[in-house]
Amino acid sequence: MTDKLDLLLNRLKARQRDLILEAAETDALPAHSTIRQIAELENAIAAVEAVAADEADRERRGR
């Protein structure tokens, strides 16, 4: 299960990184929708990391 979570986490981080780098290419502030997407991805990343940590704890406890 953690392999699938790692793959998901990598995809989310890559997409967030792409959006940030795209936003950095312009002199203007990023569009509100871009900022919202970056923030939503950050929330998703945090959620996946929390689930991955829970799964790792369960595996260590033998569940």
N, C-alpha and C positions, 0 to 999 in steps of 0.2 A: 504493500500500500504506500509506503513512503516513497518508492520510486515514482509512482504516479503523481504524488504530491510534489516531489522535486521537479518533475517535468512541468507541471502546472505553474509552480512558482517561477521557474525559469522563463516560461512564456509570458507571464504577467510582468516580470521585471524587465524583460526585453521590450515589451510593448511600451511600458512606462518610460524606459530609457529612450526609445525612439521618439516618443512624443516630446520629451524634454529637449532632446537634441534638435528636433525640428523647430521647437519654439525658440531655441537659442540662436537660430539662423537669422531671425528677423530682428530689426531694431525696435519694433513696437512691442508692447505687452502682448502676451499670448491671448487668444480669444477666450472668452469665459468658458466656452464649451471645452476647450483644450485643458484649461485649468481644472475644470470639473472632472474630466476623464483621468487626469493625472491623480487627482485626489481619490477618485473612486478606485483606481488601481492600487493606490497605497493602502486603502482599507482592505481590499481583496488580498493583497500581499500579507498584511498583518493577520488576517483571518486564516489564510493557508499556513502561515508559520505557526500559529497557535495550534491548529489541528495537527500539524506535523510534530510539534513538541508533545502533544497529548498522546499521539500514536507511539512515539519513541518511548515515552514513560510506560505505556501499556506493554510494549515489547520487553522492556527491562524488567517489568514485574511478572512477565510470563503469561500475560493474558492474550 
